[in-house]
């Protein structure tokens, strides 16, 4: 296998040094692409990666616009956006990533302008660790090689692979051949890297630490806003909905969805569907979205050993969301709360006190 990165060609052989060096360069290029998109300086590198070169029609202005549309408006590339219950930046998830960087002595000029949990910076961290491994192998420093491999394994298990599969699927749901290819290559690189460590001791993550689910439908005050927020919180819903996804759902039923944040757009869409008696049809479309995510998770559980347990946990969340939509679809009774102007779903039994103090917070 030949990987041509950073304007050089590295032949991947059985030599650990070559593998580490090639991985370092691949992680770096993919990280830079996530951070800023394709640039003229990267074109010679991209020309040597067929999956990316075939999908790229480079123009500087178009490249900048496409990058912003993907990662500025639609798919937020931050670990916290997927694993934080409030979906916000700068929370405990980002703090944990930042602490890991300090522990391994990683610093990047990119940290001056980006959150530590940006996927691009996390990939740069992996590049840094792989470069350190290559240097240690070149120096025949066996203990240093083992130490760096330990850090690589920890970061993959505790951070990158906890959310990269969900980010990849979120990107694949968008109509962008270049970023679709980038997402798939990045996940493939990380999975192959982690799989190569299977004989180095330790196990794959077997108990992902996800927050408890809120009792959404037990709350008598749950309305469209709360349902929207739940669906837009990946660590609860098991999926990610972008602005493009919401627009696509609205267009399918020719429903207005308004403007503003994703939560406002989705709330408007649910309200419009209720007003036009199209809520069952909209819920059916949501179930199709869920099916696409489910197929991906089940494929990973079957063919991707390093993330079988992680994707099982995400699949469980997704199936819970599917159950919530089923309950809403078959409840058969709705009432409009005149006080707050929200659709209230009455599911039959006497409502119980909410089991969680969860309050939705939108990232953008």
C-alpha positions as a Markdown table, in Angstrom:
| # | Residue | x | y | z |
|---|---|---|---|---|
| 1 | Unk | 0.0 | 0.0 | 0.0 |
| 2 | Unk | 1.4 | 3.4 | -0.9 |
| 3 | Unk | 0.4 | 6.6 | 1.0 |
| 4 | Unk | 1.6 | 9.8 | -0.5 |
| 5 | Unk | 1.3 | 12.7 | 2.0 |
| 6 | Unk | 3.1 | 15.9 | 2.9 |
| 7 | Unk | 4.7 | 16.0 | -0.6 |
| 8 | Unk | 6.6 | 12.7 | 0.1 |
| 9 | Unk | 5.9 | 9.1 | -0.6 |
| 10 | Unk | 5.9 | 6.6 | 2.2 |
| 11 | Unk | 5.7 | 2.9 | 1.4 |
| 12 | Unk | 3.8 | 1.2 | 4.2 |
| 13 | Unk | 5.6 | -2.1 | 4.9 |
| 14 | Unk | 5.9 | -4.3 | 8.0 |
| 15 | Unk | 8.3 | -1.8 | 9.5 |
| 16 | Unk | 6.8 | -0.1 | 12.5 |
| 17 | Unk | 8.7 | 3.2 | 11.7 |
| 18 | Unk | 7.1 | 3.4 | 8.2 |
| 19 | Unk | 3.6 | 2.7 | 9.6 |
| 20 | Unk | 4.0 | 5.3 | 12.3 |
| 21 | Unk | 5.3 | 7.9 | 9.9 |
| 22 | Unk | 2.6 | 7.3 | 7.3 |
| 23 | Unk | -0.1 | 7.4 | 9.9 |
| 24 | Unk | 1.3 | 10.7 | 11.3 |
| 25 | Unk | 1.1 | 12.3 | 7.8 |
| 26 | Unk | -2.4 | 10.9 | 7.1 |
| 27 | Unk | -3.7 | 12.2 | 10.4 |
| 28 | Unk | -2.2 | 15.6 | 9.8 |
| 29 | Unk | -3.6 | 16.0 | 6.3 |
| 30 | Unk | -7.1 | 14.9 | 7.3 |
| 31 | Unk | -6.9 | 17.2 | 10.4 |
| 32 | Unk | -6.0 | 20.2 | 8.2 |
| 33 | Unk | -8.8 | 19.4 | 5.8 |
| 34 | Unk | -11.3 | 19.3 | 8.7 |
| 35 | Unk | -10.0 | 22.6 | 10.0 |
| 36 | Unk | -9.8 | 24.6 | 6.8 |
| 37 | Unk | -10.8 | 22.5 | 3.8 |
| 38 | Unk | -8.7 | 22.0 | 0.7 |
| 39 | Unk | -6.1 | 24.6 | -0.1 |
| 40 | Unk | -3.7 | 25.3 | -2.9 |
| 41 | Unk | -0.8 | 24.1 | -0.7 |
| 42 | Unk | -2.5 | 20.8 | -0.2 |
| 43 | Unk | -3.4 | 20.1 | -3.8 |
| 44 | Unk | -0.2 | 18.1 | -4.5 |
| 45 | Unk | -1.0 | 15.9 | -1.5 |
| 46 | Unk | -4.6 | 15.4 | -2.4 |
| 47 | Unk | -3.7 | 14.5 | -6.0 |
| 48 | Unk | -2.0 | 11.3 | -4.4 |
| 49 | Unk | -5.2 | 10.3 | -2.6 |
| 50 | Unk | -7.6 | 9.0 | -5.2 |
| 51 | Unk | -10.7 | 9.1 | -3.0 |
| 52 | Unk | -10.2 | 12.8 | -2.3 |
| 53 | Unk | -8.7 | 13.8 | -5.7 |
| 54 | Unk | -11.6 | 12.3 | -7.6 |
| 55 | Unk | -14.2 | 14.2 | -5.5 |
| 56 | Unk | -12.4 | 17.6 | -5.7 |
| 57 | Unk | -13.0 | 20.3 | -8.2 |
| 58 | Unk | -10.8 | 23.0 | -6.6 |
| 59 | Unk | -11.6 | 26.7 | -6.6 |
| 60 | Unk | -10.5 | 28.7 | -3.6 |
| 61 | Unk | -13.7 | 30.6 | -3.1 |
| 62 | Unk | -15.9 | 27.5 | -3.6 |
| 63 | Unk | -13.7 | 25.5 | -1.3 |
| 64 | Unk | -14.0 | 28.1 | 1.5 |
| 65 | Unk | -17.8 | 28.3 | 1.0 |
| 66 | Unk | -18.2 | 24.5 | 1.0 |
| 67 | Unk | -16.1 | 24.1 | 4.1 |
| 68 | Unk | -18.2 | 26.7 | 5.9 |
| 69 | Unk | -21.5 | 25.2 | 4.7 |
| 70 | Unk | -20.5 | 21.8 | 5.9 |
| 71 | Unk | -18.8 | 22.5 | 9.3 |
| 72 | Unk | -20.0 | 26.0 | 10.1 |
| 73 | Unk | -23.7 | 25.6 | 9.3 |
| 74 | Unk | -24.5 | 22.0 | 9.2 |
| 75 | Unk | -22.3 | 19.4 | 10.9 |
| 76 | Unk | -20.6 | 20.8 | 13.9 |
| 77 | Unk | -17.2 | 19.1 | 14.2 |
| 78 | Unk | -16.8 | 19.2 | 18.0 |
| 79 | Unk | -16.7 | 16.2 | 20.4 |
| 80 | Unk | -18.8 | 18.2 | 22.8 |
| 81 | Unk | -21.5 | 18.7 | 20.2 |
| 82 | Unk | -22.0 | 14.9 | 20.2 |
| 83 | Unk | -21.2 | 13.9 | 23.8 |
| 84 | Unk | -22.4 | 16.9 | 25.9 |
| 85 | Unk | -26.0 | 16.7 | 27.2 |
| 86 | Unk | -26.4 | 20.4 | 26.4 |
| 87 | Unk | -24.5 | 20.2 | 23.1 |
| 88 | Unk | -22.4 | 23.3 | 24.0 |
| 89 | Unk | -18.8 | 24.0 | 23.4 |
| 90 | Unk | -16.3 | 24.6 | 26.2 |
| 91 | Unk | -17.9 | 22.1 | 28.6 |
| 92 | Unk | -16.4 | 19.1 | 30.5 |
| 93 | Unk | -15.8 | 17.2 | 27.3 |
| 94 | Unk | -13.5 | 19.9 | 25.9 |
| 95 | Unk | -11.8 | 20.3 | 29.3 |
| 96 | Unk | -11.1 | 16.6 | 29.3 |
| 97 | Unk | -9.6 | 16.7 | 25.8 |
| 98 | Unk | -7.5 | 19.8 | 26.8 |
| 99 | Unk | -6.2 | 18.0 | 29.9 |
| 100 | Unk | -5.1 | 15.0 | 27.7 |
| 101 | Unk | -3.2 | 17.4 | 25.5 |
| 102 | Unk | -1.3 | 18.8 | 28.5 |
| 103 | Unk | -0.6 | 15.4 | 29.7 |
| 104 | Unk | 1.2 | 14.3 | 26.5 |
| 105 | Unk | 2.8 | 17.7 | 25.9 |
| 106 | Unk | 0.8 | 18.5 | 22.8 |
| 107 | Unk | 0.4 | 22.1 | 21.7 |
| 108 | Unk | -0.8 | 23.5 | 18.4 |
| 109 | Unk | -1.2 | 27.0 | 17.1 |
| 110 | Unk | -4.7 | 25.9 | 16.0 |
| 111 | Unk | -5.7 | 25.9 | 19.7 |
| 112 | Unk | -5.6 | 29.7 | 19.7 |
| 113 | Unk | -8.6 | 29.8 | 17.4 |
| 114 | Unk | -10.4 | 26.5 | 17.8 |
| 115 | Unk | -11.8 | 24.5 | 20.7 |
| 116 | Unk | -9.6 | 21.6 | 21.8 |
| 117 | Unk | -12.3 | 19.1 | 20.9 |
| 118 | Unk | -12.5 | 20.1 | 17.2 |
| 119 | Unk | -12.1 | 16.9 | 15.1 |
| 120 | Unk | -9.2 | 18.5 | 13.2 |
| 121 | Unk | -7.2 | 19.2 | 16.3 |
| 122 | Unk | -7.9 | 15.7 | 17.7 |
| 123 | Unk | -6.5 | 14.3 | 14.4 |
| 124 | Unk | -3.5 | 16.6 | 14.7 |
| 125 | Unk | -2.9 | 15.2 | 18.2 |
| 126 | Unk | -2.9 | 11.7 | 16.7 |
| 127 | Unk | -0.4 | 12.9 | 14.1 |
| 128 | Unk | 1.8 | 14.2 | 16.9 |
| 129 | Unk | 1.7 | 10.9 | 18.8 |
| 130 | Unk | 2.4 | 8.9 | 15.7 |
| 131 | Unk | 5.4 | 11.2 | 14.8 |
| 132 | Unk | 6.7 | 10.6 | 18.3 |
| 133 | Unk | 6.3 | 6.9 | 17.8 |
| 134 | Unk | 8.2 | 7.0 | 14.5 |
| 135 | Unk | 11.0 | 9.0 | 16.2 |
| 136 | Unk | 11.2 | 6.5 | 19.1 |
| 137 | Unk | 11.3 | 3.6 | 16.7 |
| 138 | Unk | 14.1 | 5.2 | 14.7 |
| 139 | Unk | 16.0 | 5.7 | 18.0 |
| 140 | Unk | 15.3 | 2.1 | 19.0 |
| 141 | Unk | 13.8 | 3.3 | 22.2 |
| 142 | Unk | 11.5 | 0.4 | 23.1 |
| 143 | Unk | 10.1 | 1.9 | 26.3 |
| 144 | Unk | 9.3 | 5.2 | 24.6 |
| 145 | Unk | 7.5 | 3.3 | 21.8 |
| 146 | Unk | 5.3 | 1.4 | 24.3 |
| 147 | Unk | 4.6 | 4.7 | 26.2 |
| 148 | Unk | 3.5 | 6.5 | 23.1 |
| 149 | Unk | 1.4 | 3.5 | 21.9 |
| 150 | Unk | -0.3 | 3.6 | 25.3 |
| 151 | Unk | -1.2 | 7.3 | 24.7 |
| 152 | Unk | -2.5 | 6.6 | 21.2 |
| 153 | Unk | -4.7 | 3.8 | 22.5 |
| 154 | Unk | -6.0 | 5.9 | 25.3 |
| 155 | Unk | -7.0 | 8.8 | 23.1 |
| 156 | Unk | -8.6 | 6.6 | 20.5 |
| 157 | Unk | -10.6 | 4.8 | 23.1 |
| 158 | Unk | -11.5 | 7.7 | 25.4 |
| 159 | Unk | -12.0 | 10.4 | 22.9 |
| 160 | Unk | -11.7 | 10.0 | 19.1 |
| 161 | Unk | -13.6 | 6.7 | 18.6 |
| 162 | Unk | -16.3 | 7.7 | 21.1 |
| 163 | Unk | -17.7 | 10.1 | 18.5 |
| 164 | Unk | -16.0 | 9.8 | 15.2 |
| 165 | Unk | -18.4 | 7.2 | 13.9 |
| 166 | Unk | -21.4 | 9.5 | 14.6 |
| 167 | Unk | -19.6 | 12.5 | 13.1 |
| 168 | Unk | -18.8 | 10.4 | 10.0 |
| 169 | Unk | -22.4 | 9.3 | 9.6 |
| 170 | Unk | -23.6 | 12.9 | 10.0 |
| 171 | Unk | -21.2 | 14.0 | 7.2 |
| 172 | Unk | -22.3 | 11.1 | 5.0 |
| 173 | Unk | -25.9 | 12.3 | 5.3 |
| 174 | Unk | -24.9 | 15.5 | 3.5 |
| 175 | Unk | -24.5 | 15.8 | -0.2 |
| 176 | Unk | -20.8 | 16.5 | -0.4 |
| 177 | Unk | -18.6 | 13.9 | -2.2 |
| 178 | Unk | -15.3 | 15.4 | -1.0 |
| 179 | Unk | -16.2 | 15.6 | 2.7 |
| 180 | Unk | -18.0 | 12.2 | 2.5 |
| 181 | Unk | -14.7 | 10.8 | 1.3 |
| 182 | Unk | -12.7 | 12.6 | 3.9 |
| 183 | Unk | -15.0 | 11.4 | 6.7 |
| 184 | Unk | -14.8 | 7.8 | 5.6 |
| 185 | Unk | -11.0 | 7.9 | 5.2 |
| 186 | Unk | -10.5 | 9.4 | 8.6 |
| 187 | Unk | -12.7 | 6.8 | 10.3 |
| 188 | Unk | -11.0 | 4.0 | 8.4 |
| 189 | Unk | -7.6 | 5.3 | 9.4 |
| 190 | Unk | -8.5 | 5.5 | 13.1 |
| 191 | Unk | -10.2 | 2.0 | 13.1 |
| 192 | Unk | -7.2 | 0.4 | 11.3 |
| 193 | Unk | -4.9 | 2.1 | 13.8 |
| 194 | Unk | -6.8 | 0.8 | 16.8 |
| 195 | Unk | -7.3 | -2.7 | 15.4 |
| 196 | Unk | -3.5 | -2.9 | 14.9 |
| 197 | Unk | -3.1 | -2.5 | 18.7 |
| 198 | Unk | -5.3 | -5.5 | 19.6 |
| 199 | Unk | -2.4 | -7.6 | 20.7 |
| 200 | Unk | -0.7 | -4.9 | 22.8 |
| 201 | Unk | -2.7 | -5.5 | 25.9 |
| 202 | Unk | -5.8 | -3.9 | 27.1 |
| 203 | Unk | -9.3 | -4.1 | 25.7 |
| 204 | Unk | -11.5 | -2.0 | 23.5 |
| 205 | Unk | -13.8 | 0.3 | 25.3 |
| 206 | Unk | -16.5 | -1.9 | 26.7 |
| 207 | Unk | -18.6 | 0.6 | 28.7 |
| 208 | Unk | -18.9 | 4.0 | 27.0 |
| 209 | Unk | -19.7 | 6.6 | 29.6 |
| 210 | Unk | -22.9 | 8.3 | 28.2 |
| 211 | Unk | -25.2 | 10.4 | 30.4 |
| 212 | Unk | -28.5 | 9.0 | 31.6 |
| 213 | Unk | -31.5 | 9.7 | 29.3 |
| 214 | Unk | -34.0 | 12.3 | 30.4 |
| 215 | Unk | -37.6 | 11.1 | 30.9 |
| 216 | Unk | -38.9 | 13.1 | 28.0 |
| 217 | Unk | -42.4 | 11.8 | 27.8 |
| 218 | Unk | -42.9 | 11.6 | 31.5 |
| 219 | Unk | -42.9 | 15.4 | 31.7 |
| 220 | Unk | -46.4 | 16.8 | 31.3 |
| 221 | Unk | -44.9 | 20.1 | 30.0 |
| 222 | Unk | -43.0 | 18.4 | 27.2 |
| 223 | Unk | -43.9 | 20.2 | 24.0 |
| 224 | Unk | -42.5 | 20.7 | 20.5 |
| 225 | Unk | -39.5 | 22.7 | 21.7 |
| 226 | Unk | -38.5 | 20.0 | 24.1 |
| 227 | Unk | -39.0 | 17.2 | 21.6 |
| 228 | Unk | -36.9 | 19.2 | 19.0 |
| 229 | Unk | -34.1 | 19.7 | 21.5 |
| 230 | Unk | -34.0 | 16.0 | 22.4 |
| 231 | Unk | -33.8 | 15.0 | 18.7 |
| 232 | Unk | -31.0 | 17.5 | 18.2 |
| 233 | Unk | -28.9 | 16.3 | 21.1 |
| 234 | Unk | -26.9 | 13.4 | 19.6 |
| 235 | Unk | -25.9 | 11.8 | 23.0 |
| 236 | Unk | -29.6 | 11.4 | 23.7 |
| 237 | Unk | -31.1 | 10.7 | 20.3 |
| 238 | Unk | -28.3 | 8.6 | 18.9 |
| 239 | Unk | -28.3 | 10.7 | 15.7 |
| 240 | Unk | -27.4 | 14.1 | 14.3 |
| 241 | Unk | -29.7 | 16.3 | 12.4 |
| 242 | Unk | -28.2 | 19.2 | 10.4 |
| 243 | Unk | -29.9 | 22.2 | 8.9 |
| 244 | Unk | -29.8 | 20.4 | 5.5 |
| 245 | Unk | -31.5 | 17.4 | 7.0 |
| 246 | Unk | -34.3 | 19.5 | 8.4 |
| 247 | Unk | -34.6 | 21.3 | 5.1 |
| 248 | Unk | -34.8 | 18.0 | 3.3 |
| 249 | Unk | -37.6 | 16.8 | 5.6 |
| 250 | Unk | -39.5 | 20.0 | 5.2 |
| 251 | Unk | -39.2 | 19.9 | 1.4 |
| 252 | Unk | -40.4 | 16.3 | 1.2 |
| 253 | Unk | -43.7 | 17.4 | 2.6 |
| 254 | Unk | -43.7 | 20.9 | 1.2 |
| 255 | Unk | -43.9 | 22.3 | 4.8 |
| 256 | Unk | -42.5 | 25.7 | 6.0 |
| 257 | Unk | -39.7 | 25.5 | 8.6 |
| 258 | Unk | -38.7 | 29.1 | 9.0 |
| 259 | Unk | -35.2 | 30.3 | 9.8 |
| 260 | Unk | -33.0 | 30.6 | 12.9 |
| 261 | Unk | -31.2 | 27.9 | 14.9 |
| 262 | Unk | -31.7 | 24.2 | 14.2 |
| 263 | Unk | -33.9 | 24.0 | 17.2 |
| 264 | Unk | -36.1 | 26.8 | 15.9 |
| 265 | Unk | -36.3 | 25.3 | 12.5 |
| 266 | Unk | -37.2 | 21.8 | 13.8 |
| 267 | Unk | -39.8 | 23.2 | 16.2 |
| 268 | Unk | -41.3 | 25.2 | 13.4 |
| 269 | Unk | -41.4 | 22.1 | 11.2 |
| 270 | Unk | -43.1 | 20.0 | 13.8 |
| 271 | Unk | -45.7 | 22.8 | 14.4 |
| 272 | Unk | -46.3 | 23.1 | 10.6 |
| 273 | Unk | -46.8 | 19.4 | 10.3 |
| 274 | Unk | -49.3 | 19.5 | 13.2 |
| 275 | Unk | -51.1 | 22.4 | 11.7 |
| 276 | Unk | -51.5 | 20.7 | 8.3 |
| 277 | Unk | -52.3 | 17.3 | 9.7 |
| 278 | Unk | -49.0 | 15.9 | 8.4 |
| 279 | Unk | -47.4 | 15.0 | 11.7 |
| 280 | Unk | -47.7 | 11.2 | 11.1 |
| 281 | Unk | -46.1 | 11.6 | 7.7 |
| 282 | Unk | -43.2 | 13.7 | 9.2 |
| 283 | Unk | -42.7 | 11.1 | 11.9 |
| 284 | Unk | -42.4 | 8.4 | 9.1 |
| 285 | Unk | -39.7 | 10.5 | 7.5 |
| 286 | Unk | -37.9 | 10.7 | 10.8 |
| 287 | Unk | -38.1 | 6.9 | 11.1 |
| 288 | Unk | -36.4 | 6.7 | 7.6 |
| 289 | Unk | -33.6 | 8.9 | 8.9 |
| 290 | Unk | -33.2 | 6.6 | 11.9 |
| 291 | Unk | -33.1 | 3.6 | 9.6 |
| 292 | Unk | -30.1 | 5.0 | 7.8 |
| 293 | Unk | -28.3 | 5.5 | 11.1 |
| 294 | Unk | -29.3 | 2.1 | 12.4 |
| 295 | Unk | -27.9 | 0.4 | 9.3 |
| 296 | Unk | -24.5 | 2.2 | 9.9 |
| 297 | Unk | -24.4 | 1.3 | 13.5 |
| 298 | Unk | -25.2 | -2.4 | 12.9 |
| 299 | Unk | -22.6 | -2.5 | 10.1 |
| 300 | Unk | -20.0 | -1.2 | 12.6 |
| 301 | Unk | -21.1 | -3.7 | 15.2 |
| 302 | Unk | -20.5 | -6.5 | 12.7 |
| 303 | Unk | -17.4 | -5.4 | 10.9 |
| 304 | Unk | -15.5 | -2.9 | 13.2 |
| 305 | Unk | -14.3 | -4.6 | 16.4 |
| 306 | Unk | -12.7 | -1.5 | 18.0 |
| 307 | Unk | -16.1 | 0.3 | 18.1 |
| 308 | Unk | -18.5 | -2.6 | 18.5 |
| 309 | Unk | -19.4 | -1.6 | 22.1 |
| 310 | Unk | -19.4 | 2.1 | 21.4 |
| 311 | Unk | -21.8 | 1.7 | 18.5 |
| 312 | Unk | -24.0 | -0.7 | 20.5 |
| 313 | Unk | -24.4 | 2.1 | 23.1 |
| 314 | Unk | -25.3 | 4.6 | 20.4 |
| 315 | Unk | -27.7 | 2.2 | 18.7 |
| 316 | Unk | -29.5 | 1.7 | 22.0 |
| 317 | Unk | -30.0 | 5.5 | 22.2 |
| 318 | Unk | -31.2 | 5.5 | 18.6 |
| 319 | Unk | -33.7 | 2.8 | 19.2 |
| 320 | Unk | -35.0 | 4.6 | 22.2 |
| 321 | Unk | -35.6 | 7.6 | 20.0 |
| 322 | Unk | -37.4 | 5.4 | 17.5 |
| 323 | Unk | -39.6 | 4.2 | 20.4 |
| 324 | Unk | -40.4 | 7.8 | 21.3 |
| 325 | Unk | -41.5 | 8.6 | 17.8 |
| 326 | Unk | -43.6 | 5.5 | 17.8 |
| 327 | Unk | -45.3 | 6.6 | 21.0 |
| 328 | Unk | -46.0 | 10.0 | 19.5 |
| 329 | Unk | -47.4 | 8.5 | 16.3 |
| 330 | Unk | -49.8 | 6.1 | 18.0 |
| 331 | Unk | -50.9 | 8.2 | 20.9 |
| 332 | Unk | -53.9 | 9.3 | 18.8 |
| 333 | Unk | -54.6 | 12.3 | 21.1 |
| 334 | Unk | -53.1 | 15.7 | 21.0 |
| 335 | Unk | -54.0 | 19.0 | 22.5 |
| 336 | Unk | -52.9 | 22.5 | 21.9 |
| 337 | Unk | -51.7 | 24.3 | 25.0 |
| 338 | Unk | -53.2 | 27.7 | 24.6 |
| 339 | Unk | -51.0 | 29.2 | 27.3 |
| 340 | Unk | -47.6 | 28.5 | 25.7 |
| 341 | Unk | -48.7 | 27.8 | 22.2 |
| 342 | Unk | -47.1 | 24.4 | 22.1 |
| 343 | Unk | -48.4 | 21.0 | 21.0 |
| 344 | Unk | -48.8 | 18.8 | 24.1 |
| 345 | Unk | -48.8 | 15.1 | 23.7 |
| 346 | Unk | -51.0 | 13.3 | 26.1 |
| 347 | Unk | -50.1 | 9.7 | 26.2 |
| 348 | Unk | -52.8 | 8.3 | 28.5 |
| 349 | Unk | -51.4 | 7.6 | 31.9 |
| 350 | Unk | -51.3 | 10.3 | 34.6 |
| 351 | Unk | -48.0 | 12.2 | 33.9 |
| 352 | Unk | -45.2 | 11.7 | 36.5 |
| 353 | Unk | -42.8 | 14.2 | 37.8 |
| 354 | Unk | -39.8 | 14.6 | 35.5 |
| 355 | Unk | -36.9 | 12.3 | 36.5 |
| 356 | Unk | -34.3 | 14.7 | 35.1 |
| 357 | Unk | -33.5 | 18.3 | 35.4 |
| 358 | Unk | -32.3 | 18.4 | 31.8 |
| 359 | Unk | -32.8 | 21.6 | 29.9 |
| 360 | Unk | -32.0 | 21.9 | 26.2 |
| 361 | Unk | -29.3 | 24.2 | 25.0 |
| 362 | Unk | -28.6 | 24.8 | 21.3 |
| 363 | Unk | -25.0 | 25.0 | 20.1 |
| 364 | Unk | -25.9 | 27.6 | 17.4 |
